[in-house]
Amino acid sequence: MYYQINGGKKLFGEVTIGGAKNCLLPLLAVSTAIGGKVVLHDCPPMMDVLNMVALLKKLGAKVCYQDNVATIDAKDLAYFKVDRQLGGKLRGSVLFLGALLGRFKRATVPIRGGCAIGKRPIDIHISAFKKLGVEVEEGDFEVVCNAENAKGGNVCLPYPSVGATENLLSFAVLTKGRTILENVAIEPEVIALERFLVQAGAKIQGIGTNKLIVDGVKTLNSVEFRPIPDRIETATYMVACCMAQGKITLHNVCPQHVECLTKILKGATVDFCKNNLSLECHQKIKGFQVETAPYPRFATDMQSLALSLSTVAKGQSKVVEKVFENRFFNCGELAKMGAKITLSGDFATILGVDRLQGATVKCKDLRSGAGLVLAGLNAVGTTKVLDVFHVERGYCNLVKNLNLLGGEIVEIDD
């Protein structure tokens, strides 16, 4: 399937932001560590979520998923080995490692999956687990762990990895003794996981900080939870409006989660009222400079959106990628649309053009795919965006919502 976009349509209207993919995946994974039921509200059926649900079922969990509510009962979980073929389709499958280790003291998970945006090794995860006494065997396609002799300890991460923080936290809450985790990630999705676990009976001190003190408990209890709004989805519609121009209102938004983006939208008017965001833009955004880094600085998942925006910003912009080495896949695709981008190592210098030109472009990963869709909204003529299965891994109803706002996008089966 591909998207065919007729560019040049301004956007007006309202969109409600769904639960965050990057919040839901660790919540679904850690549900395997809970002896009772887990109920997750606002759980949109994007492809990564559907694959995580399928993995839960293969592990032996009972899952009822309807009307954006997922109810998971993992009390009688039968396996601690994550299916390699299905798990290899998404990076989130590695998040089962900590939860399964905590509950069963054994776990086998695939070590490939997700977007091809860089090496994305799990060496930080593995090194930290070893410090806590976990025995690890690494293969070409999976990692096998044994935590029978593991106990609490002190771990300082060399880099505040989101995935490593989530995995270690899921493990530590069910591990005997006290575990102190330092230099951990403080992304909103990590904080949501911390709160979820406390609600389930975990003992965690330092929530929202880069130092966590975890005292292990024997079991975790039933919990009902609502994930945070998806800040990357929020950013996507914000950039869409700036590129196509118009006026939109986004409901179910956490303003502080998109502050790094709001700061660079010089030329747009952004207003917040409680959990709603209104954005109005009728002129070009001024050139800007961003450098990706851990939260609260500019998110790497927003980089492709910023890159697309920079191609039609007024003057020169600079985008620096410090998290993943392959985040600049889109430079060549945007060049096909007339973008003026000079790439040198980990930074791109962009000279904004008046309008992009319609072309046939190809998605290489989830976020770059979204960036190409937004480029198509701006472009003169017709843009074909190929391999959009990448986009549908992390967005639910993106095309439908953009069309409701006034865009003209057709999904075509090829």
C-alpha positions in Angstrom: 0.0 0.0 0.0 1.1 3.6 -0.6 -0.3 7.1 0.1 -1.1 9.4 -2.7 -1.1 13.0 -1.5 -2.5 16.0 -3.4 -0.6 18.8 -1.7 -1.4 22.5 -1.1 -4.5 22.0 1.1 -4.7 24.0 4.3 -5.6 22.3 7.5 -8.5 23.4 9.8 -10.3 21.4 12.5 -9.7 19.3 15.6 -8.0 16.0 16.4 -7.9 14.0 19.7 -4.4 12.6 20.5 -4.3 8.9 21.5 -2.3 7.0 24.1 1.4 7.0 23.4 2.9 4.1 21.5 6.2 4.4 23.4 4.2 4.4 26.7 2.0 1.4 25.8 4.7 -1.0 24.7 6.5 -1.1 28.1 3.1 -1.3 29.9 2.0 -4.2 27.7 5.4 -5.9 28.3 5.4 -5.5 32.1 1.9 -6.9 32.3 3.5 -10.3 32.1 5.1 -9.6 35.6 1.7 -9.0 37.2 -0.3 -11.7 38.9 -3.6 -10.1 38.5 -5.4 -8.2 35.6 -4.1 -5.2 33.8 -6.5 -2.9 32.2 -5.1 -0.3 29.8 -7.4 2.5 28.5 -6.8 4.6 25.4 -4.8 1.9 23.7 -5.0 2.6 19.9 -4.7 -0.4 17.6 -1.6 0.7 15.8 0.6 -2.1 14.4 3.2 -2.2 17.1 0.5 -2.5 19.7 -1.3 -5.3 17.8 2.0 -7.1 17.6 2.7 -6.7 21.3 -0.8 -8.1 22.0 0.0 -11.1 19.7 3.2 -11.7 21.6 1.3 -11.7 24.9 -1.1 -14.3 23.6 1.8 -16.5 22.4 3.3 -16.3 25.9 0.1 -17.6 27.3 -1.6 -14.5 28.5 -5.4 -14.0 28.1 -6.0 -10.7 26.3 -9.3 -9.0 25.5 -8.7 -6.0 23.2 -11.7 -4.0 22.0 -12.8 -0.4 21.8 -9.2 0.8 22.5 -9.2 -1.0 25.9 -6.7 -3.9 26.5 -7.4 -6.2 29.4 -4.5 -8.6 30.1 -4.6 -11.6 32.5 -1.1 -13.1 32.7 -1.7 -15.1 35.9 -1.3 -18.4 34.1 1.5 -17.3 31.8 2.9 -20.5 30.2 6.2 -19.4 28.7 9.2 -17.1 29.3 10.5 -17.2 25.7 9.3 -14.5 23.4 8.5 -15.6 19.8 11.5 -14.8 17.7 9.7 -14.4 14.3 6.9 -12.1 15.7 9.2 -10.4 18.2 11.7 -9.5 15.5 9.1 -7.2 13.9 9.3 -4.6 16.6 12.0 -3.2 18.9 9.5 -3.2 21.8 9.8 -7.0 22.2 13.1 -6.6 24.1 11.0 -4.9 26.8 9.7 -8.3 27.9 13.2 -9.2 29.1 13.0 -7.4 32.5 9.5 -8.3 33.3 9.9 -12.0 32.5 13.2 -12.2 34.4 11.6 -10.5 37.4 8.7 -13.0 37.5 10.2 -16.3 36.2 14.0 -15.6 36.8 14.4 -16.7 33.2 13.8 -15.1 29.8 14.6 -15.4 26.2 13.9 -12.5 23.8 14.9 -11.6 20.2 17.4 -8.8 19.9 16.4 -7.4 16.5 13.4 -5.5 15.4 11.9 -2.0 14.9 13.2 0.7 12.6 16.6 0.6 10.8 17.7 3.9 12.3 21.0 2.8 13.7 22.7 0.1 15.6 20.4 0.3 18.6 22.4 -2.3 20.6 21.1 -3.6 23.9 24.6 -3.7 25.5 23.5 -1.2 28.1 20.7 -3.5 29.1 23.0 -6.6 29.2 25.8 -4.9 31.1 23.4 -3.6 33.8 21.7 -7.0 34.2 25.1 -8.7 34.7 25.9 -6.2 37.5 22.8 -7.4 39.3 23.9 -11.1 39.0 22.0 -12.1 35.9 23.7 -14.7 33.7 23.5 -13.8 30.0 24.1 -15.8 26.8 24.0 -13.7 23.7 23.3 -15.3 20.3 23.0 -13.8 16.8 19.2 -13.4 17.1 18.2 -13.7 20.7 19.5 -13.3 24.3 19.0 -15.9 27.0 19.0 -14.8 30.6 19.0 -16.5 34.0 18.3 -14.5 37.2 18.1 -17.3 39.8 21.2 -15.9 41.6 20.4 -12.2 41.0 19.8 -9.7 43.7 19.5 -6.0 44.2 22.6 -3.8 43.7 23.8 -0.5 42.3 23.8 0.3 38.6 24.8 3.6 36.9 23.9 3.7 33.3 26.6 5.0 30.9 23.8 6.7 28.9 20.2 7.4 30.0 18.7 4.7 27.7 14.9 4.6 27.8 14.7 0.9 27.0 17.4 0.0 29.5 15.7 2.0 32.2 12.4 0.4 31.5 13.8 -3.1 31.4 15.8 -2.7 34.6 12.9 -1.1 36.4 10.6 -4.0 35.4 13.2 -6.4 36.7 14.1 -4.6 39.9 10.6 -4.3 41.3 10.4 -8.1 41.6 14.0 -8.7 42.6 15.1 -9.4 46.2 16.8 -6.6 48.0 17.3 -2.9 47.1 18.4 -1.8 43.7 19.7 1.7 43.0 19.5 2.9 39.4 21.4 6.0 38.5 21.6 8.1 35.3 18.3 6.7 34.2 16.0 8.1 31.5 13.4 10.7 32.6 11.3 10.6 29.5 7.5 11.0 30.2 7.0 7.4 29.1 9.4 6.2 31.7 7.7 8.2 34.4 4.4 6.7 33.4 5.8 3.2 33.8 7.1 4.2 37.2 3.7 5.3 38.3 2.0 2.3 36.8 4.3 0.0 38.8 3.7 1.9 42.0 0.0 1.6 41.5 0.5 -2.2 41.1 2.3 -2.3 44.4 6.0 -1.7 43.6 8.2 0.3 46.0 10.0 3.0 44.0 11.6 6.2 45.3 12.7 9.0 43.1 10.0 8.9 40.5 10.7 11.4 37.7 14.3 11.8 38.6 17.5 10.3 37.2 18.1 8.2 40.4 15.6 5.5 41.4 15.7 3.4 44.6 13.7 0.2 44.2 12.9 -2.2 47.0 11.8 -5.5 45.5 8.4 -7.0 46.3 7.2 -10.6 45.9 4.2 -9.9 43.7 2.5 -7.1 41.8 -1.2 -6.6 41.9 -4.0 -5.8 39.4 -3.9 -2.3 38.0 -6.0 -0.1 35.8 -4.1 2.6 33.9 -4.3 5.3 31.2 -1.1 6.0 29.2 0.1 9.5 28.6 -0.9 11.2 25.3 1.4 10.5 22.4 3.8 13.5 22.2 5.2 12.4 18.9 1.7 12.2 17.4 1.0 15.6 18.9 4.2 17.0 17.3 3.2 15.4 13.9 0.0 17.4 13.7 1.7 20.5 14.9 4.3 20.3 12.1 1.6 19.3 9.6 -0.2 22.6 10.3 2.9 24.6 10.0 3.8 23.1 6.7 0.3 23.2 5.1 -0.7 26.3 7.1 -4.1 26.7 8.7 -5.5 26.4 12.3 -6.0 23.3 14.3 -6.9 22.3 17.8 -5.5 19.2 19.5 -7.2 17.6 22.4 -5.6 15.3 25.1 -2.2 16.9 25.0 0.5 17.4 27.6 2.0 20.8 26.8 5.3 20.3 28.6 6.0 17.1 26.5 6.1 19.1 23.3 7.8 22.2 24.6 11.0 21.4 22.8 9.1 21.7 19.5 7.0 24.7 20.4 10.1 26.7 21.0 11.2 26.5 17.4 7.9 27.4 15.8 8.6 31.1 15.3 5.9 32.4 13.0 3.1 30.2 14.4 0.8 31.0 17.3 0.5 28.2 19.9 -1.9 28.4 22.8 -2.6 25.9 25.6 -5.7 25.6 27.7 -5.7 22.7 30.2 -5.1 19.6 28.0 -5.8 21.3 24.7 -3.5 22.9 22.2 -4.4 25.4 19.5 -2.0 26.2 16.7 -2.4 28.8 14.0 0.1 29.3 11.2 -0.4 31.4 8.1 3.2 32.2 7.2 6.6 30.4 6.9 8.3 29.3 10.1 11.6 31.0 10.7 14.8 28.9 10.2 15.8 27.1 13.4 18.5 24.9 14.9 17.8 21.7 16.8 20.0 19.0 18.3 18.6 15.7 19.5 19.2 14.5 23.0 17.5 12.8 25.9 14.4 14.4 27.4 13.7 17.3 28.1 15.8 18.3 25.1 14.7 17.8 21.5 13.4 14.2 21.0 15.1 12.1 18.3 11.6 10.8 17.3 10.7 14.4 16.4 13.9 14.9 14.3 12.4 13.7 11.0 9.4 16.0 11.5 11.7 19.0 12.1 13.8 18.0 9.1 10.7 18.2 6.8 9.6 21.5 8.4 13.1 23.0 7.8 12.9 22.4 4.1 10.2 25.1 3.8 11.3 27.3 6.7 12.4 30.9 6.0 16.1 31.0 5.6 18.7 28.5 6.9 18.1 25.7 9.5 20.4 23.2 11.1 19.4 19.8 12.4 21.9 17.8 14.5 21.3 14.1 15.2 23.2 12.8 18.3 21.1 9.7 19.2 20.8 7.5 16.1 23.3 7.5 13.3 20.8 6.6 10.5 18.2 9.2 11.2 19.0 11.1 8.0 17.6 8.6 5.6 15.0 11.2 4.6 17.5 13.7 3.2 17.7 11.9 -0.2 13.9 11.5 -0.3 13.3 15.1 0.5 15.8 16.1 -2.1 13.6 14.4 -4.7 11.0 16.9 -3.7 13.3 19.8 -4.3 14.6 20.2 -0.7 18.0 21.9 -0.4 19.9 19.8 2.2 23.6 19.5 2.8 24.5 16.6 4.9 27.8 16.3 6.8 28.2 13.6 9.4 25.7 14.0 12.2 24.3 17.3 11.0 22.2 18.6 8.1 22.2 22.2 6.9 18.9 23.1 5.1 18.1 26.2 3.0 14.3 26.6 2.9 12.5 26.6 -0.4 9.2 28.3 -1.3 7.3 25.0 -1.8 8.3 21.3 -2.2 7.4 19.5 -5.4 5.4 16.3 -5.7 7.5 13.2 -6.2 7.6 9.4 -5.5 9.4 8.8 -2.2 9.9 5.8 0.0 9.6 5.4 3.8 12.7 3.9 5.5 11.4 3.9 9.0 8.4 5.0 11.1 9.2 8.6 11.9 10.9 9.4 8.5 7.7 8.1 6.9 5.6 10.5 8.9 8.0 13.3 7.8 7.4 12.4 4.1 3.7 12.5 4.5 3.9 16.0 5.9 6.2 17.0 3.1 3.5 15.8 0.7 1.0 18.0 2.3 3.1 21.0 1.5 4.2 20.0 -2.0 2.9 21.3 -5.3 1.2 18.5 -7.2 1.0 14.8 -6.3 3.3 12.9 -3.9 3.4 9.1 -3.6 4.7 7.8 -0.3 5.7 4.1 -0.6 6.2 1.5 2.1 3.8 3.2 4.4 3.6 0.1 6.6 6.4 1.7 8.6 4.1 4.7 9.3 1.2 2.4 10.4 3.5 0.8 13.1 3.1 3.9 15.2 0.1 5.9 14.0 -3.6 5.1 14.2 -5.8 7.0 11.8 -3.1 9.4 10.6 -4.6 9.6 7.0 -8.2 9.7 8.3 -7.4 12.6 10.7 -5.4 14.6 8.1 -8.2 14.2 5.6 -10.7 15.4 8.2 -8.5 18.5 8.7 -8.7 19.2 5.0 -5.8 17.2 3.6 -6.2 15.1 0.5 -4.6 11.7 1.0 -5.7 8.4 -0.6 -4.6 5.0 0.5 -3.9 2.8 -2.5 -3.3 -0.9 -2.4 -0.5 -1.9 -4.8 
